[in-house]
Amino acid sequence: MNCIFHIVDWIFFLLLAVNVLYIFVFSMATLKGMPSKPAPTDKRKRYLILIAAYREDAVIRETVKSCLNQDYPSDMFDVLVISDHMTQETNDALRAMPIKLLQVDFEKSTNTKSLKAALEYVGKDAPYDVVMIIDADNIVDNKYLSEVNDAFANPEVKVLQTHRVAKNLNTNTAYLDAVSEEMNNSIFRLGHVNLGMPTALIGSGMAFEFGLFYDAMMTNTSVGGFDRVLEMKLLYEGHFFYYLPRTKVLDEKIQKMDGFYNQRRRWLSAQYYSFAEFVHHLPSAIKEKKWGFIDKLYQQAAFSRVLLLGFVVIFTILTTIFCSAISLKWWIILLILLLSLGVAIPRRYWGWRLVRSMLLVPYSFVLMFINLFRLKEANKRFIHTVHGAKPTE
């Protein structure tokens, strides 16, 4: 019996330790600093900014205004809003703006359907060089498009992700969500590009060569997390994803734990759905040395940070109480994990607000654990996140 206990202990330890060491490597890579800023260019590409808006009456107008207020020639970009189940008042207000408005009314709405409808609306031969994806709650400053254009002056750049940061910090849940996103930015974006790996996409603040995006999206059938399937497709084709850490897009953070629960359920479902859809490509990816695809496939199979931290803490406590002789290795990976997460959090978030928000981590672990058993239904319907935050405290 004692032998079986030790075997089980080592199985769980190795499983979790691999996840911890992965985070450690890419977190430490952030200490290298930011990549060089793209040099300014006089060459102007033509952009299509797509905004899928499902019941986003509270935030869509502010987002559109920020997209229109660009220090970039107005005849070189178009804003196209896909209005799904928004009010007549909102649609009338949008028509009064110098944008393109496409009204849709899907029985079962998804971002995938909205974006595909927009691409069909403009056509594959539309006169655009680059398509940008902006969420209906996002805000960008007036230099945003110019900075993206500077990056696309490099002919090697086909796909890039900008730096998504919190628009609101008005609750402890929002603060925790903001910290979580910045940790993602550190580990899966900055850390990756610093080690020569493609950055992770995040669903908004993304830009793609138009034809590339058109072909990839028109075969995308995901219900939630269209970006997960999109990046797997493009990585398998051998494309590299660039990251602009200085070019920021403001994104509204979850304000209550029930919203956190629903959003993370959608994310987990998309994560494991994309893994199941693309895992059969693994043998050929290994043979052809498609390291970016292999890395992303691993990310889809790995534990989320909340689950990883929770499981490591639980095993550390249990082994310390019931078999202290084998607990040392658990304490070591717990300390490595805490160090990695600490390095990944930007210094501006360190303070008492961080301590207060961290008190929510045990509860968020419970919610994420429950989500593991509710993934199947999450991929059958679109789980909408309600936006419209109050001003930041």
FIFI-338174 format. One record per atom (N, C-alpha, C): residue in one letter; x, y, z. Coordinates in pm, whole numbers, plus 50000, padded with zeros to 5 digits. Example, Ala and Ser with C-alpha at 12.3 -4.5 7.8 and 13.67 -1.06 7.14 Angstrom:
# residues 2
A513194943150780
A512304955050780
A513204967050780
S512854977550708
S513674989450714
S512905000350787
//
This chain:
# residues 393
M500834987850000
M500005000050000
M500865012650000
N501945012350081
N502835023850087
N503515026349952
C503825015549883
C504445016649750
C503495023249651
I502225019249656
I501225025149567
I501065040049595
F501065043649724
F500935057749762
F502065065949703
H503285060749710
H504445068149657
H504385069249505
I503905058849439
I503775059349293
I502775069949251
V501615070149319
V500595080149290
V501115094149317
D501845095749427
D502425108649462
D503355113649353
W504205104849303
W505155108849199
W504455111849066
I503395104549037
I502655107248913
I502075121448916
F501405124949027
F500835138249037
F501925148949044
F503025145749111
F504105155549122
F504705158748984
L505015148448908
L505615150648776
L504655158048683
L503365154648691
L502365161348609
L502315176248638
L502295179748766
L502195193748805
L503545200848790
A504635193648815
A505955199848804
A506265204348662
V505845196648562
V506035200548423
V505335213848396
N504105215148445
N503365227648429
N504065239348499
V504585236948618
V505265247348694
V506545251848624
L507345242448577
L508605245848512
L508385253248381
Y507305249948311
Y506965257048188
Y506725271848219
I505905274548321
I505625288348360
I506905295248408
F507735288048482
F508975293748533
F509885298548420
V510075290248320
V510975293648209
V510525306348137
F509235306948104
F508775318548027
F508585330948114
S508335328948242
S508255340448332
S509635346848348
M510655338648367
M512015343948380
M512475350948252
A511935346448139
A512325352548011
A511865366947999
T510855370748078
T510375384648072
T511405394348127
L512335389448209
L513355398148268
L514315403648163
K514275397748044
K515105402547934
K514655416347887
G513405420047915
G512885433047873
G512015431947749
M511635443447694
M510735443847579
M511515443247447
P510905437647343
P511545437947211
P511595452247157
S512425454347059
S512585467747002
S511275472846943
K511045485746956
K509845491846899
K510005493046748
P508975489546669
P509095490946523
P509405505246481
A510235506946382
A510585520346333
A509385526546261
P509185539646275
P508075546346205
P508215544946054
T507075544445986
T507065543045841
T506095552945778
D506405557045656
D505505565845581
D504545557945493
K504775545045481
K503905536745399
K502625533445475
R501495535845413
R500215533945479
R499495521945419
K499185512245504
K498345501045461
K496885504445490
R495995497445422
R494555499945440
R493995489545537
Y493245494345638
Y492805485845748
Y491285484645753
L490845472845793
L489445470345826
L489395466645974
I488705474846053
I488555472246196
I487195465846219
L487195453346265
L485965445946289
L485615445846437
I484365449346467
I483885449346605
I482595441346611
A482655429346666
A481465421046685
A480785425346814
A479525429846803
A478835435546919
A477515428346944
Y477505419447042
Y476295412347082
Y475765418347212
R474605425147204
R473985431747320
R474985440747392
E475715448947316
E476745457647374
E476345472347369
D475055474947389
D474545488747380
D475245498247477
A475645493247593
A476205501847697
A477605506947664
V478335499947577
V479745503347557
V480135505947413
I479335501947317
I479775501747178
I480095515547122
R479335525647160
R479565538947103
R480925544647144
E481275542747271
E482585547647317
E483725540547245
T483545527647222
T484565519947152
T484735524847008
V483615526746939
V483675531346800
V484335545046791
K483995553946884
K484595567346882
K486115566546897
S486595557746983
S488045556547001
S488715551046876
C488015542046806
C488575536546682
C488605546946570
L487615555546568
L487565565946465
L488565577146492
N488885579346618
N489775590346657
N491235586246646
Q491645583046525
Q493005578146503
Q493875588646432
D495115589246471
D496085597746404
D496595590046282
Y495675587846189
Y495925579546071
Y494945584145964
P495355584745837
P494455589845732
P493095582745734
S492025590445743
S490685584745756
S490255576545634
D490865579345519
D490495571845399
D491275558745387
M492115555945488
M492915543845486
M492435533245586
F491295535745649
F490745525345737
F489225526845746
D488565515545765
D487115515045785
D486825507545914
V485795512145983
V485315505346102
V484005498546066
L483935485546087
L482725477946059
L482215471646188
V481025475646230
V480395470146350
V479365459746308
I479465447846366
I478465437446342
I477495437846459
S476335443546439
S475355445746545
S474435433646556
D474505426946669
D473705414946693
D472855416946819
H471535417746801
H470615419346913
H470855432246991
M471195442946921
M471285456046987
M470035464046954
T469775474447033
T468525481847021
T468515490746897
Q467325494746857
Q467185503746743
Q467865517046771
E467785521746895
E468425534446932
E469925533746912
T470525522646955
T471965520846938
T472335520146791
N471585512546715
N471875511246572
N471735524646499
D470735532546536
D470565545746475
D471755554846508
A472225554046632
A473385562046672
A474635557846595
L474785544946571
L475935540046495
L475865544046348
R474635544246293
R474485548346152
R474875562946132
A474765570746237
A475115584946227
A476625587146228
M477375576646257
M478835577546260
M479405573246125
P480615577746092
P481235574045963
P481815560045967
I480925550045981
I481345536145988
I480455527645898
K480805515045884
K479945505345819
K479205497545928
L477915495645912
L477115488446009
L476445476445943
L476685464745999
L476065452445950
L475195446846062
Q473885446546039
Q472965441146139
Q472715426346112
V472895418246216
V472625403946206
V471675400246321
D471045388846308
D470085384546411
D470135369346419
F471245364346471
F471425349846480
F470565343946591
E470015332346564
E469245325546668
E470185321046780
K471365316046742
K472405312546837
K473665320446801
S473895331146873
S474945340646837
S476315335946884
T477335338446801
T478735336246839
T479575346746768
N480755349346824
N481685358446757
N482115352946622
T482245339846614
T482635333446488
T481635336746378
K480345335246408
K479315338146308
K479345352846267
S479515361746364
S479525376046334
S480695379846245
L481875374746277
L483065378146199
L482985372346058
K482455360146047
K482295354245914
K481275361945831
A480205366745896
A479205374845826
A479825387745776
A480705393645857
A481375406045817
A482285403745697
L483005392645698
L483915389545587
L483135386745459
E482005380045470
E481155377845353
E480605391045302
Y480305400145393
Y479745413145358
Y480745421545276
V482025421645316
V483015429645243
V483585421945124
G483595408545132
G484095400445022
G485595398045030
K486025386944974
K487435383344980
K488325393044902
D487765399544802
D488545408844720
D488455423244768
A487995425244892
A487885438744948
A489255445544950
P489285458744933
P490575465844920
P491265468445054
Y491475458045133
Y492125459645263
Y493405451345268
D494395456745337
D495645449445357
D495645441845489
V495035447845589
V495075442345725
V493695443145787
V493325432745862
V492075433045939
V492435432946087
M491745441346164
M491965442146308
M490705437846381
I490875430746492
I489755426346573
I489765433946705
I488695441346728
I488545449046851
I487255444646920
D487315442147050
D486105438747124
D485225451047143
A483935448547161
A482975459647171
A483175468147296
D483935463247394
D484195471047516
D485595476947518
N486375475147411
N487765479847408
N487855494847380
I488935500947428
I489255514847398
I490705515547354
V490955522747244
V492325524547195
V492625539447186
D493915543047201
D494255557247188
D494505560747042
N494755573547016
N494805578146877
N496075574146803
K497055568346872
K498285563746807
K498225548846774
Y497165542346813
Y497085527746806
Y497295522546663
L496535527646570
L496605522746433
L497955525746368
S498505537446397
S499825541046342
S500905531546392
E500835527846520
E501845518846576
E501715504846517
V500485500346495
V500285487446430
V500815487946287
N500575498946220
N501045500446082
N502565500246074
D503235506246174
D504695505846177
D505195491346180
A504495482846257
A504905468846265
A504685461646133
F503585464446066
F503275457645940
F504135462645825
A504945472945849
A505895477145746
A506955466345724
N507145457945825
N508035446445813
N507295435645734
P507785431745616
P507065422045532
P506905408345597
E507685405545702
E507555392645770
E506355392245864
V505835403945900
V504725404545995
V503405401645923
K502765390945959
K501465387145905
K500385387046014
V500815384646137
V499905383846251
V500575390546371
L499825398846441
L500375404546564
L499305406446669
Q499755406746793
Q498905408946909
Q499395421346982
T498485430447013
T498855442047093
T498635438947241
H499025448147326
H499025446147472
H497675450147531
R496905440147572
R495595442947631
R495745445147780
V495235456547829
V495335460047971
V493955463548025
A493855464348156
A492565466648222
A492045480848200
K490775481848168
K490105494648158
K489545498848294
N489205489248377
N488595492148507
N489215483448616
L489365489648735
L489855482448853
L488925485348971
N487635486048944
N486695491149043
N486215481149146
T486585468349133
T486275458349235
T487495449349253
N487515441849362
N488635432649385
N488675421749279
T487485417649231
T487425407749124
T488045413448996
A487715425948965
A488295432348846
A489805433548860
Y490265436648981
Y491705437849005
Y492395424448983
L491785413649036
L492335400349018
L492355396348871
D491295399848800
D491215396848656
D492295404548580
A492515417148620
A493545425248555
A494935419448578
V495205415248701
V496495409148734
V496675396148655
S495605388248646
S495665375748571
S496015378048425
E495395388348366
E495685391148225
E497125395848206
E497635403848300
E499025408448287
E500005396848305
M499645387148387
M500485375248398
M500505367548266
N499345366748202
N499285360648069
N500165368147970
N500075381547976
N500895389747887
N502385387147909
S502765385348034
S504165382848066
S504615369048019
I503865358748057
I504295344948034
I504085340547889
F502885342947838
F502515337447707
F502745347047591
R503125359247622
R503405368947515
R504845374047522
L505145382347618
L506495387947625
L507545377047646
G507305367947740
G508265357247765
G508485348647643
H507415346147570
H507545337747450
H508355344447340
V508015356947308
V508755363547199
V510205365947238
N510475367647367
N511865369447411
N512685356747391
L512015345347383
L512705332747358
L512515328047213
G512055337047128
G511925333846986
G510705325646951
M509715325147040
M508495317647016
M507355327246981
P506335322646907
P505195331446875
P504405335046999
T503905347147003
T503075351647113
T501725344547109
A500995345247219
A499645339747223
A498645350547182
L497625346647107
L496545355847074
L495555356247190
I494725366747194
I493865368447310
I492425371947274
G492085372347146
G490685374647108
G490365388847065
S491135398647109
S490945412447064
S492295419447066
G492355431347002
G493635437946989
G494575430146899
M493985422746804
M494775414446712
M494695420446572
A495745418046493
A495765422646354
A496335411646266
F495735410046147
F496115399346055
F496175404745913
E497055399145833
E496995401545690
E495605397245642
F494945405745566
F493525403645535
F493235390045473
G493945386445367
G493675373745300
G493905361745390
L494915362645474
L495235351845568
L494085349845666
F493585361045720
F492485360345816
F491215355245750
Y490955359945630
Y489735355845558
Y489715340645539
D490785335145490
D490825320745464
D490715312645593
A491365317245699
A491355309845824
A489995310545893
M489345322145888
M488075323745959
M486915317045889
M486925316845758
M485785311345686
M485635296245703
T486665289745757
T486555275445788
T486495273045939
N486335283846015
N486275282846161
N484845280346205
T484605269846283
T483245266346327
T483115266446479
S484075272146551
S484045271946697
S482865279946750
V482315275446863
V481205282646928
V481755293847015
G482725290647097
G483395300647181
G484885299947159
G485595310947187
G487035310747172
G487505308947030
F486945316746936
F487345315546796
F488845317746778
D489435326046868
D490855328946857
D491725316846883
R491245307546968
R492015295446997
R492165286846871
V491055284746803
V491095276846681
V491875284146573
L491685297146566
L492385305246466
L493905304246482
E494395305646605
E495845305146623
E496405291146599
M495635280746633
M496105267346604
M496245265046453
K495245269646377
K495295268446231
K496525275446174
L496725287946216
L497805296046159
L499185291146203
L499285286546327
L500565281246373
L500935268446299
Y499935260246272
Y500215247846199
Y500665250946056
E500175262046002
E500605266245868
E501995272545871
G502525274845992
G503895279746003
G504035294746023
H502945301646055
H503005316146073
H503505319646213
F504235330646221
F504755335646348
F503885347146395
F503605347746525
F502785358446581
F503675368246658
Y503615380746619
Y504425391146682
Y503645397846795
Y504355404846882
Y503755411246999
Y504235425647010
L503295434847034
L503615448947053
L503285452747197
P504215450947291
P503925453347433
P503655467947467
R504135477347383
R503935491447412
R502635496847351
T502015489347263
T500775493647198
T499605487347272
K498855495647344
K497875490447439
K496435492447394
V495615482847431
V494175483647410
V493515481047546
L492635490047587
L491965488747717
L490805478947703
D490685470047801
D489675459547799
D488975459047934
E487645458147932
E486895457848058
E487075444548130
K487355445348259
K487585433448341
K486305429348415
I486225416348443
I485095410648515
I484995416948653
Q483765420948693
Q483605427948820
Q483065419348933
K482425408148899
K481855399349000
K482255384948972
M482245376849077
M482715363049064
M481805354448977
D480525357648969
D479665349748881
D480055352048735
G480445364348702
G480935367148567
G482255360148540
F483115359648643
F484385352448632
F484145337748603
Y483185331948674
Y482855317748658
Y482405314848515
N481505322948461
N480985320548326
N482055322848220
Q482835333648237
Q483875336548139
Q484925325548134
R485375321148252
R486385310648256
R485845297448206
R484575294748224
R483995282448170
R484065282748018
R483785294447959
R483885295747813
R485325293847768
W486275299747843
W487675298747806
W488185284347818
L487835277547926
L488275263647943
L487705254747834
S486425256947802
S485785249047697
S486515250947565
A486825263647531
A487525266547406
A488925260547407
Q489575260847522
Q490925255347535
Q490945240447504
Y490075232847567
Y490085218347548
Y489465214247414
Y488535222647364
Y487965219947231
Y489045221147124
S489855231647131
S490895233547031
S491965222647042
F492245218147164
F493205207247180
F492695194547112
A491425191247136
A490845179147077
A490805180046925
E490575192046873
E490455193546728
E491805192546657
F492895196146726
F494185196946658
F495225186846706
V494915179046810
V495935170046864
V496385159646762
H495525156146666
H495915146046568
H497015151146474
H497275164446475
H498365169846394
H499715168846464
L499725164346589
L500975164446666
L502095156246601
P501855143846556
P502955136246495
P503605143346376
S502775148946287
S503345155946171
S504025168846213
A503495175446318
A504115187846366
A505505184946424
I505635173946496
I506945170046550
I507905166946435
K507425159546337
K508255155746223
K508735168046147
E507855178146134
E508195190046056
E508735201346144
K508935198646273
K509515208146368
K508735221246377
K507425219746388
K506555231446404
K506435234546553
W507485240546609
W507565242346753
W506495251846807
G506135261946730
G505095271046775
G503765263946793
F503425255346699
F502185247546708
F502245237946826
I503375231046843
I503525221446952
I503405228547087
D504025240147098
D503945247947221
D502505251947250
K501785256547150
K500395260647169
K499525248647203
L499775237247143
L499005225247175
L499215221447322
Y500455222847369
Y500725220247510
Y499915229847598
Q499885242547561
Q499135252347639
Q497665248547652
Q497095242847545
Q495695238947550
Q495465227247645
A496465218847663
A496325207147750
A496715210147895
A497445221047916
A497975224048049
A496895229248144
F497195228648274
F496305234248375
F496325249448367
S495185255448394
S495165270048412
S495955273348538
R496415285748551
R497245289348667
R496485287748798
V495205291248801
V494435289948924
V494345275448967
L494045266548872
L493975252348905
L495345246948944
L496375251048873
L497735246548902
L498145250649043
L497935263349076
L498295268249209
L497505260849317
G496205259149292
G495365252349390
G495805238049415
F496055230649308
F496455216549323
F497815215349392
V498765224049356
V500085223449418
V499985226549568
V499205236449604
V499025239949745
V498375228249821
I497345222349761
I496645211249826
I497585199449851
F498355195549748
F499275184249764
F500395187449862
T500835200049863
T501875204049958
T501375202750101
I500175207350126
I499595206550261
I499345192050302
L498765184150212
L498445170250246
L499695162050275
T500725163550191
T501945155750215
T502665160350341
T502595173250370
T503225178450492
T502545172750617
I501225171650612
I500465166650727
I500585151450743
F500455144050633
F500355129550643
F501645121950613
C502575128450542
C503835121450511
C504915131950483
S505375138150587
S506295149550572
S507595145750502
A507935132950504
A509195128550441
A509205130750291
I508025131150229
I507955133050083
I507465147050044
S507315155750142
S506725168950115
S507725179150061
L509035176450078
L510045186350039
L509935190149892
K509775180049807
K509705183049663
K508485191549631
W507395189649705
W506195197749683
W506435212249726
W507125214149838
W507445227749881
W508355234649779
I509245227149718
I510145233049619
I509375238049497
I508475229749441
I507755234549322
I506725245349359
L506225245149483
L505325255949525
L506085269249527
L507295269149582
L508085281549586
L508485286049446
I508815276549359
I509155280049220
I507945286149151
L506765280549175
L505545285749114
L505245299849165
L505335301949295
L505075315149352
L506075325549300
L507335321549287
L508345330549232
L508015334049088
S507625324249010
S507305326448869
S506125335948853
L505085333748931
L503905342248924
L504225356348973
G505065357349076
G505445370549125
G506205378649022
V507135372148951
V507915378948847
V506995383448733
A505945375748706
A505055378648593
A504095390148621
I503945394248746
I503025405148780
I503765418448769
P503295427748687
P503955440848676
P504005447948811
R505085455248834
R505285461748963
R504155471349000
R503485477248900
R502445487048932
R501255480649002
Y501145467548999
Y500025460749064
Y500365456149207
W501615457749247
W501985453549382
W501455463649484
G500795458849586
G500235467549690
G499125460349765
W498435467549851
W497385461449932
W496205456849848
R495945463549735
R494865458849648
R495145444849597
L496415442149570
L496795428849525
L496545418449634
V496905421849758
V496685412649870
V495205409849888
R494375420349882
R492925418549900
R492345410049786
S492795412449665
S492255404849553
S492685390249559
M493885387649612
M494375373949622
M493545365649719
L492815372149808
L491935364849899
L490815357749822
L490585362049698
L489555355749615
L490065343349543
V491365340849547
V491945329749471
V491375316249514
P491265313149645
P490675300149682
P489265298149625
Y488455308749629
Y487105307749575
Y487145305849423
S488055312949356
S488165311549211
S488635297549174
F489485291349260
F489915277549236
F488715268149240
V487835270049338
V486645261649350
V485775263049225
L485595275549178
L484785277849059
L485415271348936
M486725272648924
M487395266548809
M487325251348815
F487435245748935
F487335231348949
F485945226448907
I484905233748948
I483545230248907
I483405231248756
N484045241248698
N483975243148553
N484495231148475
L485435223848534
L485995212148466
L484925201848432
F483825202148508
F482765192348488
F481565198148410
R481745210348360
R480655216748286
R481125221948150
L482145215948096
L482735220947971
L481915217047849
K481315205347851
K480595200547733
K479445209747696
E478665213847795
E477535222647766
E478005236647728
A479185240547776
A479695254047746
A480025255447598
N480395244547531
N480745245347390
N479535244147298
K478335242447358
K477135241247277
K476425254747260
R476795264447343
R476145277547333
R477135288547365
F476845300447314
F477695312047336
F477425317847475
I478455319047558
I478315324647692
I478775339147687
H477825348247697
H478105362447680
H478575368747810
T479585377247803
T480035385047917
T479435399047908
V478665402848009
V477995415848010
V479015426748039
H478995437447959
H479925448647978
H479185461448016
G479965471048064
G479405483848105
G479825487348245
A481155487648267
A481695489748401
A481515504048447
K481435505748580
K481445519048638
K482865524248632
P483065537648647
P484405543148639
P485345536848741
T486635536048705
T487645530648795
T487775539048921
E487935532249034
E488115539149159
E489465546149162
//
